[in-house]
Amino acid sequence: MIVRRALRQTGLDLDVSEAENGKAAFDQLVETRFDFVLSDWNMPEMNGYELLQRIKAENIPVKLGFVTSESTDEMKSQAREAGAEFLISKPFTPEVLSERLGRYA
C-alpha cells in the first residue's frame, strides 16, 4: 500500500500490477510483459533476490529495483552484482521513487 501510494504521488504515468509473493511475481512475468519490477527483498515463497536471479536465469527482459526495509552494504552489493537497477530503503519519499523510476517510465 505504501509503495502504491508513493507511485501515485510521483505523478508518473504507470500501470501497476501486484503479486502477493515472489513466486506469484515470477509467474506473472512469465505470462505478461512488464517494463519494470519493484520488489521487496523479503517475501514469502521466493525472496526478491531469488526473484531477480530467476529473472536473469530465464532471460526475462525486465528491469528490477528493490524497495525494502533492510539495506545492508552486503544486500546492496548482492543486488548490484545480480543486476538490480537500484535498492531504495524504507522509509522513502515519492521524490526518491520518482528519481529512480523516472528514466524507465
C-alpha positions in Angstrom: 0.0 0.0 0.0 2.8 2.4 0.9 4.6 1.8 -2.4 1.4 2.1 -4.4 0.5 5.4 -2.7 4.1 6.7 -3.3 3.8 5.7 -7.0 0.6 7.7 -7.4 2.3 10.7 -5.7 5.2 10.6 -8.2 3.0 11.8 -11.0 4.5 9.2 -13.3 2.0 7.5 -15.7 2.3 3.9 -14.7 0.2 0.8 -15.0 0.7 -1.1 -11.8 0.2 -4.8 -11.1 0.7 -6.5 -7.8 1.8 -10.0 -6.7 1.4 -11.5 -3.2 4.8 -13.1 -3.1 7.9 -13.7 -5.2 6.7 -16.9 -6.9 3.5 -15.2 -7.9 5.5 -12.2 -9.3 7.7 -14.6 -11.3 4.6 -16.4 -12.7 3.2 -13.0 -13.8 6.5 -12.2 -15.5 6.4 -15.4 -17.5 2.8 -14.7 -18.7 2.9 -10.9 -19.2 5.4 -8.4 -20.5 6.4 -5.8 -17.9 8.9 -3.0 -18.3 9.9 -2.8 -14.7 9.5 -4.7 -11.4 9.6 -3.1 -7.9 10.3 -5.9 -5.4 10.7 -6.2 -1.7 13.7 -8.1 -0.6 11.8 -10.2 2.0 8.9 -12.1 0.5 7.4 -15.5 1.1 7.9 -18.4 -1.3 10.7 -16.6 -3.2 12.5 -13.6 -1.9 13.4 -10.6 -4.1 17.0 -11.6 -4.6 15.9 -15.1 -5.7 13.3 -13.5 -8.0 16.0 -11.4 -9.6 18.3 -14.4 -10.1 15.4 -16.3 -11.6 14.6 -13.5 -14.0 18.2 -13.3 -15.1 18.5 -17.1 -15.5 15.3 -17.3 -17.6 16.4 -14.2 -19.7 13.2 -12.4 -19.0 13.6 -8.9 -20.4 12.6 -6.8 -17.4 14.5 -4.4 -15.1 14.1 -4.8 -11.4 14.6 -2.4 -8.4 14.2 -3.1 -4.7 12.2 -1.2 -2.2 12.9 -2.7 1.2 13.2 -2.1 4.9 16.6 -3.7 5.0 19.6 -2.3 3.2 22.9 -3.5 4.5 26.0 -2.9 2.4 26.0 -6.7 1.7 22.5 -6.5 0.3 23.3 -3.5 -1.8 26.3 -5.3 -3.2 24.4 -8.5 -3.9 21.6 -6.6 -5.6 24.0 -4.6 -7.8 26.0 -7.7 -8.7 22.8 -9.6 -9.6 21.7 -6.8 -11.9 19.3 -4.8 -9.9 18.8 -1.2 -11.1 18.6 0.2 -7.5 17.8 -0.5 -3.9 15.7 2.0 -2.1 15.5 1.8 1.7 12.2 2.3 3.6 11.1 4.8 4.6 11.4 6.7 1.4 9.8 9.7 -0.3 7.8 9.8 -3.5 10.6 12.1 -4.8 13.2 9.4 -4.4 11.0 6.8 -6.1 10.3 9.3 -8.9 14.0 10.0 -9.3 14.9 6.3 -9.6 11.9 5.3 -11.8 11.7 8.4 -14.0 14.1 7.2 -16.6 12.1 4.0 -17.0 8.6 5.4 -17.1 
